[in-house]
Amino acid sequence: MQRRQFTKLLGAGATALAFRSIFGTAAAQPQVAITMDDFNLFGETDAEKEANSQAILAALRTRSNLKAAAFVCGRSVESKPGKLVLQAWSNAGHIIANHTYSHWKYHERGVEEFAADILRCEEVIKSYPRFTRLFRFPFLKEGDTVERRDRLRAFLKERGYKMGYVTIDASDWYVDQRLRARLKQNPRADLSGYRQFYLDHIWERAVYYDDLSRRALGRGVKHTLLIHHNLLNKLFLGDLLTMFERKGWKLIDAAEAFTDPVFGAEPKILPVGESILWALAKESGKFNRDLRYPAEDGEYEKPKMDRLGL
């Protein structure tokens, strides 16, 4: 996208500074940070819940103590094991951020009710030393009308929040769902197919969004990958990180990724949401053939997994 096209996109008042702030300069080596959503605890006992989370932390620690961002649903971590899990993440230096208390879909709730739910989560997580005022909408759905979009943006700014946008969206939650179903049928099932499908899926989406960034913005951004605190990542997060390294991507801390100017963008599309790269590409009007909606969903992975018998 050229400077004049971006100026038109933002309006006549767009400046060279605004152009540089979002579009910046091209980065040769792709960079990616891990951001993990929800923090649903899994395991039969409190001890198992804590041990499962420790396994995920260990995978991050073995990569030069890589620091992730935890986007937490308050309702998932109010219990004793939830508090222990969050304390461990905070102690390890990972960002603790707000993903609402109830994980509602914004378009199904009133603005005031949804804003109150954000504050309810804040009460649960604000005492942790690594609490950071970053916010991510559940389901990446940020508003279906101008009023709802702009009122929540104003509310978040008043509370000192910045947007914890996703650049690489994916459907690890769906792979996890299918893996759990298989284990319920057969606790001794061979999970190697799920591992390979997961790695292939994330790599495919990473390449897609990095290419979209370079075409829409003229540069590679510091990526934030969306994955979840689940069994899939207990088993295979280490393999995922290894994959990125072997393919020439640089693993970076989440705090570094969120310094990228792209996270200050405010797309004007409706409905607004999805990956911030998807939203900016949609706003440009140049990439509609490349932009399915919803951008990522289990419906795209279902036929692939069905064919593989997963």
KALIN-V174243 format. One record per residue. N is the residue number from 0. RES is the residue in one letter. PHI is phi in degrees with one decimal (999 if undefined). PSI is psi in whole degrees, -180 to 180 (none if undefined). D_CENTER is the distance of its C-alpha to the mean C-alpha in Angstrom with 2 decimals. Layout:
n=N res=RES phi=PHI psi=PSI d_center=D_CENTER
n=N res=RES phi=PHI psi=PSI d_center=D_CENTER
This chain:
n=0 res=M phi=999 psi=132 d_center=25.16
n=1 res=Q phi=-86.7 psi=165 d_center=28.17
n=2 res=R phi=-57.1 psi=-43 d_center=28.73
n=3 res=R phi=-65.8 psi=-33 d_center=30.85
n=4 res=Q phi=-68.5 psi=-40 d_center=28.28
n=5 res=F phi=-67.3 psi=-39 d_center=25.64
n=6 res=T phi=-59.8 psi=-43 d_center=28.41
n=7 res=K phi=-63.1 psi=-39 d_center=29.18
n=8 res=L phi=-60.8 psi=-42 d_center=25.57
n=9 res=L phi=-88.2 psi=-17 d_center=25.48
n=10 res=G phi=110.9 psi=170 d_center=29.14
n=11 res=A phi=-62.1 psi=-22 d_center=32.36
n=12 res=G phi=-85.2 psi=2 d_center=31.36
n=13 res=A phi=-61.7 psi=143 d_center=28.69
n=14 res=T phi=-119.7 psi=168 d_center=29.69
n=15 res=A phi=-60.9 psi=-34 d_center=29.49
n=16 res=L phi=-64.3 psi=-43 d_center=27.47
n=17 res=A phi=-63.5 psi=-40 d_center=24.82
n=18 res=F phi=-59.3 psi=-49 d_center=24.84
n=19 res=R phi=-67.2 psi=-33 d_center=24.37
n=20 res=S phi=-66.8 psi=-34 d_center=21.72
n=21 res=I phi=-97.0 psi=-42 d_center=19.16
n=22 res=F phi=-86.4 psi=-35 d_center=20.68
n=23 res=G phi=54.7 psi=-148 d_center=21.96
n=24 res=T phi=-121.8 psi=154 d_center=23.32
n=25 res=A phi=-67.5 psi=140 d_center=22.26
n=26 res=A phi=-104.5 psi=127 d_center=20.84
n=27 res=A phi=-70.5 psi=-51 d_center=22.61
n=28 res=Q phi=-91.0 psi=122 d_center=20.55
n=29 res=P phi=-60.5 psi=143 d_center=16.88
n=30 res=Q phi=-125.9 psi=143 d_center=14.71
n=31 res=V phi=-145.7 psi=140 d_center=11.33
n=32 res=A phi=-115.1 psi=155 d_center=9.63
n=33 res=I phi=-94.8 psi=127 d_center=7.93
n=34 res=T phi=-125.0 psi=133 d_center=5.31
n=35 res=M phi=-124.0 psi=127 d_center=6.40
n=36 res=D phi=-102.7 psi=158 d_center=6.64
n=37 res=D phi=80.5 psi=-57 d_center=10.14
n=38 res=F phi=63.0 psi=42 d_center=12.54
n=39 res=N phi=-66.4 psi=128 d_center=15.01
n=40 res=L phi=-85.9 psi=141 d_center=17.87
n=41 res=F phi=-130.0 psi=149 d_center=19.72
n=42 res=G phi=127.1 psi=149 d_center=23.28
n=43 res=E phi=-73.9 psi=-37 d_center=26.69
n=44 res=T phi=-115.8 psi=166 d_center=27.75
n=45 res=D phi=-59.8 psi=-40 d_center=26.41
n=46 res=A phi=-63.8 psi=-39 d_center=27.19
n=47 res=E phi=-67.4 psi=-40 d_center=25.24
n=48 res=K phi=-58.5 psi=-46 d_center=22.11
n=49 res=E phi=-67.4 psi=-41 d_center=22.42
n=50 res=A phi=-65.7 psi=-37 d_center=23.33
n=51 res=N phi=-63.5 psi=-42 d_center=20.36
n=52 res=S phi=-67.5 psi=-37 d_center=17.96
n=53 res=Q phi=-62.6 psi=-32 d_center=20.31
n=54 res=A phi=-66.0 psi=-38 d_center=19.98
n=55 res=I phi=-67.6 psi=-43 d_center=16.25
n=56 res=L phi=-60.6 psi=-38 d_center=17.21
n=57 res=A phi=-63.8 psi=-38 d_center=20.04
n=58 res=A phi=-63.4 psi=-38 d_center=18.04
n=59 res=L phi=-70.7 psi=-40 d_center=16.25
n=60 res=R phi=-64.6 psi=-34 d_center=19.68
n=61 res=T phi=-73.4 psi=-9 d_center=21.45
n=62 res=R phi=-102.5 psi=66 d_center=19.55
n=63 res=S phi=52.7 psi=38 d_center=21.44
n=64 res=N phi=59.2 psi=47 d_center=19.78
n=65 res=L phi=-57.9 psi=134 d_center=16.28
n=66 res=K phi=-103.5 psi=124 d_center=14.37
n=67 res=A phi=-100.6 psi=-179 d_center=10.77
n=68 res=A phi=-121.8 psi=128 d_center=9.01
n=69 res=A phi=-101.1 psi=111 d_center=9.39
n=70 res=F phi=-94.7 psi=107 d_center=8.19
n=71 res=V phi=-103.8 psi=133 d_center=11.42
n=72 res=C phi=-87.0 psi=122 d_center=13.35
n=73 res=G phi=-57.3 psi=-37 d_center=16.81
n=74 res=R phi=-64.3 psi=-22 d_center=18.78
n=75 res=S phi=-82.5 psi=-16 d_center=17.42
n=76 res=V phi=-126.5 psi=16 d_center=18.64
n=77 res=E phi=-77.8 psi=-21 d_center=21.94
n=78 res=S phi=-72.7 psi=169 d_center=24.01
n=79 res=K phi=-57.6 psi=-49 d_center=25.68
n=80 res=P phi=-64.1 psi=-34 d_center=23.49
n=81 res=G phi=-62.7 psi=-43 d_center=20.34
n=82 res=K phi=-65.5 psi=-39 d_center=21.85
n=83 res=L phi=-65.9 psi=-40 d_center=22.82
n=84 res=V phi=-63.1 psi=-48 d_center=19.39
n=85 res=L phi=-65.7 psi=-37 d_center=17.85
n=86 res=Q phi=-62.5 psi=-40 d_center=20.93
n=87 res=A phi=-64.6 psi=-41 d_center=20.53
n=88 res=W phi=-66.1 psi=-43 d_center=16.98
n=89 res=S phi=-65.3 psi=-44 d_center=18.30
n=90 res=N phi=-60.3 psi=-32 d_center=21.47
n=91 res=A phi=-81.0 psi=-3 d_center=19.75
n=92 res=G phi=94.3 psi=10 d_center=18.25
n=93 res=H phi=-85.0 psi=143 d_center=14.56
n=94 res=I phi=-64.4 psi=136 d_center=13.04
n=95 res=I phi=-109.4 psi=116 d_center=13.29
n=96 res=A phi=-129.8 psi=169 d_center=11.50
n=97 res=N phi=-95.4 psi=127 d_center=12.03
n=98 res=H phi=-127.5 psi=27 d_center=10.40
n=99 res=T phi=75.3 psi=166 d_center=14.00
n=100 res=Y phi=-81.4 psi=-43 d_center=16.74
n=101 res=S phi=-105.9 psi=-8 d_center=17.23
n=102 res=H phi=58.8 psi=43 d_center=14.06
n=103 res=W phi=-77.6 psi=157 d_center=16.25
n=104 res=K phi=-80.9 psi=124 d_center=15.79
n=105 res=Y phi=-56.8 psi=-41 d_center=16.69
n=106 res=H phi=-69.5 psi=-9 d_center=19.29
n=107 res=E phi=-99.1 psi=4 d_center=21.13
n=108 res=R phi=-130.8 psi=156 d_center=21.84
n=109 res=G phi=-70.4 psi=157 d_center=23.87
n=110 res=V phi=-60.6 psi=-47 d_center=22.51
n=111 res=E phi=-65.4 psi=-40 d_center=24.40
n=112 res=E phi=-65.0 psi=-42 d_center=23.39
n=113 res=F phi=-67.8 psi=-41 d_center=19.66
n=114 res=A phi=-62.0 psi=-40 d_center=20.16
n=115 res=A phi=-63.9 psi=-33 d_center=22.18
n=116 res=D phi=-69.8 psi=-34 d_center=19.47
n=117 res=I phi=-62.8 psi=-45 d_center=17.18
n=118 res=L phi=-67.2 psi=-33 d_center=20.23
n=119 res=R phi=-64.9 psi=-40 d_center=20.90
n=120 res=C phi=-64.9 psi=-41 d_center=17.64
n=121 res=E phi=-57.4 psi=-40 d_center=18.57
n=122 res=E phi=-62.3 psi=-33 d_center=21.91
n=123 res=V phi=-73.9 psi=-36 d_center=20.52
n=124 res=I phi=-109.0 psi=-9 d_center=18.37
n=125 res=K phi=-70.2 psi=-17 d_center=20.22
n=126 res=S phi=-81.1 psi=-12 d_center=22.84
n=127 res=Y phi=-76.6 psi=136 d_center=20.71
n=128 res=P phi=-55.5 psi=-31 d_center=21.52
n=129 res=R phi=-95.0 psi=13 d_center=18.01
n=130 res=F phi=-57.8 psi=130 d_center=16.94
n=131 res=T phi=-133.6 psi=138 d_center=15.39
n=132 res=R phi=-79.7 psi=69 d_center=15.32
n=133 res=L phi=-113.7 psi=142 d_center=11.74
n=134 res=F phi=-129.5 psi=140 d_center=10.62
n=135 res=R phi=-131.1 psi=129 d_center=7.80
n=136 res=F phi=-70.0 psi=137 d_center=9.59
n=137 res=P phi=-57.6 psi=140 d_center=9.79
n=138 res=F phi=62.6 psi=7 d_center=9.58
n=139 res=L phi=57.8 psi=32 d_center=8.35
n=140 res=K phi=-106.7 psi=115 d_center=12.14
n=141 res=E phi=-111.5 psi=6 d_center=13.59
n=142 res=G phi=138.6 psi=137 d_center=17.28
n=143 res=D phi=-109.8 psi=0 d_center=19.93
n=144 res=T phi=-135.6 psi=160 d_center=22.75
n=145 res=V phi=-59.8 psi=-44 d_center=23.48
n=146 res=E phi=-61.7 psi=-47 d_center=24.59
n=147 res=R phi=-67.4 psi=-41 d_center=21.57
n=148 res=R phi=-60.1 psi=-51 d_center=19.15
n=149 res=D phi=-75.4 psi=-32 d_center=21.36
n=150 res=R phi=-67.1 psi=-41 d_center=22.38
n=151 res=L phi=-69.8 psi=-37 d_center=18.92
n=152 res=R phi=-61.9 psi=-43 d_center=18.23
n=153 res=A phi=-65.1 psi=-42 d_center=21.63
n=154 res=F phi=-60.5 psi=-46 d_center=21.12
n=155 res=L phi=-63.4 psi=-40 d_center=18.00
n=156 res=K phi=-64.4 psi=-40 d_center=19.97
n=157 res=E phi=-61.7 psi=-33 d_center=22.95
n=158 res=R phi=-87.3 psi=1 d_center=21.13
n=159 res=G phi=83.4 psi=16 d_center=19.94
n=160 res=Y phi=-87.3 psi=148 d_center=16.20
n=161 res=K phi=-113.5 psi=158 d_center=14.09
n=162 res=M phi=-79.0 psi=131 d_center=11.00
n=163 res=G phi=-94.4 psi=60 d_center=7.68
n=164 res=Y phi=-58.1 psi=154 d_center=6.63
n=165 res=V phi=-95.4 psi=138 d_center=4.27
n=166 res=T phi=-101.1 psi=-43 d_center=7.24
n=167 res=I phi=-105.0 psi=103 d_center=7.10
n=168 res=D phi=-88.3 psi=153 d_center=6.38
n=169 res=A phi=-161.1 psi=-180 d_center=8.40
n=170 res=S phi=-125.2 psi=46 d_center=10.51
n=171 res=D phi=-59.8 psi=-30 d_center=10.86
n=172 res=W phi=-59.8 psi=-35 d_center=11.70
n=173 res=Y phi=-74.8 psi=-40 d_center=14.66
n=174 res=V phi=-62.4 psi=-41 d_center=15.91
n=175 res=D phi=-60.9 psi=-42 d_center=15.87
n=176 res=Q phi=-59.5 psi=-45 d_center=17.79
n=177 res=R phi=-70.9 psi=-38 d_center=20.34
n=178 res=L phi=-61.9 psi=-44 d_center=20.76
n=179 res=R phi=-62.8 psi=-40 d_center=21.57
n=180 res=A phi=-62.9 psi=-40 d_center=23.98
n=181 res=R phi=-65.0 psi=-43 d_center=25.74
n=182 res=L phi=-65.8 psi=-30 d_center=26.15
n=183 res=K phi=-66.8 psi=-37 d_center=27.59
n=184 res=Q phi=-72.8 psi=-40 d_center=30.12
n=185 res=N phi=-146.6 psi=98 d_center=30.84
n=186 res=P phi=-58.9 psi=-18 d_center=29.68
n=187 res=R phi=-103.8 psi=18 d_center=31.00
n=188 res=A phi=-61.2 psi=147 d_center=29.26
n=189 res=D phi=-73.4 psi=121 d_center=28.46
n=190 res=L phi=-101.9 psi=8 d_center=24.68
n=191 res=S phi=-62.2 psi=-35 d_center=24.93
n=192 res=G phi=-65.4 psi=-37 d_center=24.18
n=193 res=Y phi=-67.4 psi=-40 d_center=20.85
n=194 res=R phi=-58.1 psi=-50 d_center=20.00
n=195 res=Q phi=-66.5 psi=-40 d_center=21.04
n=196 res=F phi=-61.9 psi=-43 d_center=19.36
n=197 res=Y phi=-61.0 psi=-49 d_center=15.97
n=198 res=L phi=-62.0 psi=-44 d_center=16.55
n=199 res=D phi=-64.0 psi=-40 d_center=17.94
n=200 res=H phi=-63.8 psi=-49 d_center=15.16
n=201 res=I phi=-65.5 psi=-40 d_center=12.40
n=202 res=W phi=-63.2 psi=-43 d_center=15.04
n=203 res=E phi=-58.5 psi=-45 d_center=15.94
n=204 res=R phi=-72.0 psi=-35 d_center=12.61
n=205 res=A phi=-63.0 psi=-46 d_center=12.24
n=206 res=V phi=-63.2 psi=-41 d_center=15.81
n=207 res=Y phi=-61.1 psi=-50 d_center=15.43
n=208 res=Y phi=-72.3 psi=-32 d_center=12.77
n=209 res=D phi=-67.9 psi=-40 d_center=14.66
n=210 res=D phi=-65.3 psi=-41 d_center=17.82
n=211 res=L phi=-62.4 psi=-40 d_center=16.68
n=212 res=S phi=-60.5 psi=-47 d_center=15.91
n=213 res=R phi=-68.9 psi=-32 d_center=19.34
n=214 res=R phi=-79.2 psi=-41 d_center=21.12
n=215 res=A phi=-82.5 psi=-37 d_center=19.78
n=216 res=L phi=-106.5 psi=-14 d_center=19.61
n=217 res=G phi=80.5 psi=14 d_center=22.08
n=218 res=R phi=-161.4 psi=162 d_center=20.03
n=219 res=G phi=-88.2 psi=135 d_center=17.19
n=220 res=V phi=-92.5 psi=171 d_center=14.44
n=221 res=K phi=-82.7 psi=106 d_center=12.85
n=222 res=H phi=-75.9 psi=148 d_center=9.67
n=223 res=T phi=-117.0 psi=117 d_center=6.22
n=224 res=L phi=-90.2 psi=130 d_center=5.28
n=225 res=L phi=-91.1 psi=116 d_center=2.93
n=226 res=I phi=-135.9 psi=179 d_center=6.13
n=227 res=H phi=-125.4 psi=157 d_center=8.30
n=228 res=H phi=-79.8 psi=89 d_center=11.36
n=229 res=N phi=-146.7 psi=178 d_center=13.89
n=230 res=L phi=-62.6 psi=-39 d_center=17.06
n=231 res=L phi=-53.3 psi=-44 d_center=15.72
n=232 res=N phi=-82.5 psi=-22 d_center=13.99
n=233 res=K phi=-61.5 psi=-41 d_center=17.08
n=234 res=L phi=-79.0 psi=-38 d_center=19.09
n=235 res=F phi=-128.4 psi=7 d_center=17.36
n=236 res=L phi=-61.2 psi=-41 d_center=14.78
n=237 res=G phi=-58.9 psi=-41 d_center=17.77
n=238 res=D phi=-65.3 psi=-37 d_center=18.62
n=239 res=L phi=-63.6 psi=-45 d_center=15.24
n=240 res=L phi=-63.8 psi=-41 d_center=15.61
n=241 res=T phi=-60.9 psi=-41 d_center=19.21
n=242 res=M phi=-58.6 psi=-48 d_center=18.48
n=243 res=F phi=-59.8 psi=-44 d_center=16.57
n=244 res=E phi=-62.6 psi=-43 d_center=19.45
n=245 res=R phi=-67.5 psi=-27 d_center=22.10
n=246 res=K phi=-91.4 psi=9 d_center=20.85
n=247 res=G phi=89.8 psi=11 d_center=21.15
n=248 res=W phi=-88.7 psi=149 d_center=17.66
n=249 res=K phi=-97.6 psi=126 d_center=17.48
n=250 res=L phi=-81.5 psi=128 d_center=15.19
n=251 res=I phi=-127.9 psi=160 d_center=14.61
n=252 res=D phi=-68.9 psi=149 d_center=13.76
n=253 res=A phi=-60.7 psi=-39 d_center=10.69
n=254 res=A phi=-59.7 psi=-37 d_center=13.46
n=255 res=E phi=-68.9 psi=-43 d_center=14.87
n=256 res=A phi=-58.3 psi=-41 d_center=11.90
n=257 res=F phi=-73.7 psi=-1 d_center=11.66
n=258 res=T phi=-82.3 psi=-11 d_center=15.36
n=259 res=D phi=-63.7 psi=134 d_center=14.92
n=260 res=P phi=-59.0 psi=-20 d_center=16.68
n=261 res=V phi=-61.0 psi=-25 d_center=14.30
n=262 res=F phi=-77.0 psi=-5 d_center=12.26
n=263 res=G phi=-95.7 psi=2 d_center=15.58
n=264 res=A phi=-71.1 psi=153 d_center=15.97
n=265 res=E phi=-133.7 psi=82 d_center=16.85
n=266 res=P phi=-58.4 psi=144 d_center=17.19
n=267 res=K phi=-101.4 psi=9 d_center=20.20
n=268 res=I phi=-71.2 psi=162 d_center=19.60
n=269 res=L phi=-136.1 psi=136 d_center=20.03
n=270 res=P phi=-65.4 psi=151 d_center=18.23
n=271 res=V phi=-99.0 psi=146 d_center=15.43
n=272 res=G phi=150.7 psi=-157 d_center=11.75
n=273 res=E phi=68.8 psi=-165 d_center=9.66
n=274 res=S phi=-60.7 psi=143 d_center=8.24
n=275 res=I phi=-62.1 psi=-31 d_center=10.21
n=276 res=L phi=-68.6 psi=-41 d_center=12.21
n=277 res=W phi=-58.9 psi=-47 d_center=13.09
n=278 res=A phi=-64.1 psi=-43 d_center=14.20
n=279 res=L phi=-68.5 psi=-37 d_center=16.27
n=280 res=A phi=-65.5 psi=-41 d_center=17.78
n=281 res=K phi=-61.9 psi=-44 d_center=18.65
n=282 res=E phi=-62.3 psi=-33 d_center=20.21
n=283 res=S phi=-69.8 psi=-24 d_center=22.33
n=284 res=G phi=77.3 psi=5 d_center=23.96
n=285 res=K phi=-100.2 psi=-12 d_center=24.38
n=286 res=F phi=-125.1 psi=22 d_center=21.89
n=287 res=N phi=-58.5 psi=-33 d_center=22.26
n=288 res=R phi=-67.9 psi=-21 d_center=23.53
n=289 res=D phi=-94.6 psi=0 d_center=20.39
n=290 res=L phi=-120.1 psi=93 d_center=18.01
n=291 res=R phi=-74.5 psi=160 d_center=18.06
n=292 res=Y phi=-138.6 psi=131 d_center=17.05
n=293 res=P phi=-64.2 psi=153 d_center=14.95
n=294 res=A phi=-59.3 psi=-44 d_center=13.01
n=295 res=E phi=-133.2 psi=138 d_center=11.77
n=296 res=D phi=-165.0 psi=157 d_center=13.67
n=297 res=G phi=-60.8 psi=-24 d_center=15.78
n=298 res=E phi=-62.6 psi=-26 d_center=18.82
n=299 res=Y phi=-78.1 psi=-30 d_center=18.25
n=300 res=E phi=-90.5 psi=-22 d_center=18.13
n=301 res=K phi=-56.2 psi=-53 d_center=20.94
n=302 res=P phi=-63.0 psi=-33 d_center=23.88
n=303 res=K phi=-65.5 psi=-45 d_center=22.84
n=304 res=M phi=-71.0 psi=-34 d_center=22.58
n=305 res=D phi=-61.1 psi=-45 d_center=25.77
n=306 res=R phi=-62.1 psi=-34 d_center=27.64
n=307 res=L phi=-85.7 psi=-4 d_center=26.77
n=308 res=G phi=71.8 psi=29 d_center=27.83
n=309 res=L phi=-97.0 psi=none d_center=24.59
